[in-house]
């Protein structure tokens, strides 16, 4: 049976779970939600970079991503500008991006990713 490693675990959830050769980073939101979607997206991606590093991988190992936007009509292009600059060249994961009512009204973007653990 494969070992399960949990990183930054609380009662409700873990920030990262490594199992069966995969790394799952739970949905991340910005800490400073006074910023626009570009600022929030940059914060989220920086947090994801940190969690990937804790799991022993980087964004070149990503397999999939899911992005939720509070207002896709207003924020899709701006979020993509930050996302496109962040994704490693030639290593874009599969991706879904949808509009969603998020947990708090000042959250503009939430992102989760799944990666392949290092050998």
N, C-alpha and C positions, 0 to 999 in steps of 0.2 A: 504494500500500500504506500502511496506517495505521501511524503511529509507535507503538512500545511504550515506555512509560516505566515504569521499575521504581524503587520507593522502598524504602530499607533492604534492599538485596539481599545475600544471603550465598550460599554454594555450594548449599545445599539449597533455599532458597526466598526469595521477596521478601515483605515485609510488605504491600506494595500494588503492584498492576499496573494501569496505565491503558492501555487499548487499545480501538480501535473505538468510541469514545464512552462507554466504560464504565469504572468504577472498581471493582476487586476488592480487598477487604481480606481477607487470609488469616485463618485461625482465631486468635483472641486469647484468652489466658488471663490470670488475675490474677498480678501479681508477688508480692503478699503472700497466700500461700495458707493462712495461719493463720486467715483470716477465714471467716465463714459464707457461704452462697451469695449473700445480699444484698450483703455486702461485696465478694465476688469479682465479682459481676455489675456493680456500680458501677465497680470498677476497669477491667473489660473495656470497658464502654461509654465511659469516659473515654479509654481508649487508642484506641478506634475514632474518637471525636470528633477526637483529635489526628491520626490518619492521614487521616481525611477532609479535615481542614484542609490537610494537606500536599499532598493531591491537588487542592485547590482547590474542594471542595464541602463541604456539611454534611449532616446527617441528613435534611433535607427532600428530598434528592435520592435517597434510598434506594429501590431497587426490590425487593430480596429480602434475606432473612436466614435463616441456619440456626443453630440453637442445640442444643448437646449438653449434657445434664445427666447427672451421675454417678448420681443417684438421683431420678428424675422424681416418684416418689410423695411423697418427703419435701420436695423443693425447688422443684417447679413453681410453686406459689402465691407463694412468697417471691421467686423470680426474676422472675415476672410483675409483682410489685409495683414492683420497680426498673425493669424494662423499660417498663412502662406510663407511669411518670413521666418516662422519658427520651424516648420516641418523640414527635416533633413532632406536635401536634394536626392531624388530618386528613391526615397523611403516613405512616401506617403501611405498611411494606413487606409484601410477601408473606412468609410465615414458615413454617418447619418447626421443630418442637422434638421431640427424641427423647432417650431414655435411651441412654447409651453408656458402654462402658468407655473411660476417657480415658487419656492417655499416662502420667500419674502419679497415684497414689492420692489426693493432696491437691488435685487439680484437681477442682472441683465443677461448673464451667461453662466452655464454650468457645463463642465466637460468631464467625461470619463474615458479612460483608455485601457486597452488590453495589449500586453506585449509578450514576447517570447523570452523566457528566462535564458540567461547566458549558459553556455555549455560548461 
